[in-house]
Amino acid sequence: MSSVISKEKTSNLYKGIFNYHGEVSTLYTTAESEGQAYRFFCERLAQRYDTASINIRHYFWGTDKYEIKIERSKEDGTKTC
């Protein structure tokens, strides 16, 4: 008899602070990784500024104009500030 073990996906809560052309936005999202959170944040900023997500990603790549931190880890329930 075989059994199927389901893995519960864990998501972390991420906080992103983005300086887009001098306008600072603070956003929150849940994601599996920092990279995924970055993509989610860029999609939301693209909607806000009526542009394509790739334009937002290109603007921030390789710069210090944004910061992403884990606000809460689902695995251990900790919160960092």
C-alpha positions in Angstrom: 0.0 0.0 0.0 1.4 3.4 -0.9 0.6 6.6 0.9 0.7 10.1 -0.3 2.3 12.6 2.0 1.2 16.1 1.3 3.6 18.9 2.1 2.0 22.0 3.6 3.3 25.0 1.8 4.7 27.6 4.1 4.6 31.2 3.2 6.4 34.0 4.9 5.1 37.6 5.3 7.5 40.0 3.6 7.7 43.8 3.9 9.0 45.7 0.9 10.1 49.3 0.9 10.5 50.7 -2.6 11.8 54.2 -3.7 10.3 54.6 -7.2 11.4 57.9 -8.7 11.4 59.6 -5.2 8.0 58.1 -4.1 8.5 55.6 -1.3 6.0 52.8 -1.1 5.7 50.2 1.8 4.1 47.0 0.7 3.4 43.6 2.3 2.9 40.2 0.7 3.1 36.5 1.5 5.4 34.5 -0.6 7.5 31.3 -0.6 10.8 33.2 -1.1 12.3 36.6 -1.2 12.5 36.4 -5.0 8.9 35.6 -5.3 8.0 38.4 -3.0 10.1 40.8 -5.2 8.1 39.7 -8.2 4.8 40.2 -6.4 5.8 43.6 -5.2 6.9 44.6 -8.7 3.5 43.5 -10.1 1.7 45.6 -7.6 3.9 48.6 -8.2 3.4 48.2 -12.0 -0.4 48.3 -11.5 0.0 51.4 -9.3 2.1 53.3 -11.8 0.3 51.9 -14.9 3.4 50.3 -16.5 4.7 46.8 -17.2 6.1 44.7 -14.3 9.3 44.2 -16.3 9.8 48.0 -16.3 9.6 48.1 -12.5 12.0 45.1 -12.1 14.5 46.7 -14.5 14.3 50.0 -12.5 15.2 48.2 -9.2 17.7 45.5 -10.4 21.1 46.1 -9.0 20.2 49.2 -7.0 19.8 50.1 -3.4 16.4 51.7 -4.0 14.5 48.9 -2.3 14.6 46.7 0.7 12.8 43.4 1.4 12.6 41.8 4.8 10.8 38.8 6.3 8.2 40.4 8.6 6.9 37.0 9.9 8.0 33.5 9.2 5.2 31.0 9.1 7.6 28.1 10.0 8.5 29.4 13.4 5.9 32.2 13.9 8.6 34.8 14.6 8.2 38.5 13.8 11.2 40.7 12.9 11.3 44.4 12.6 
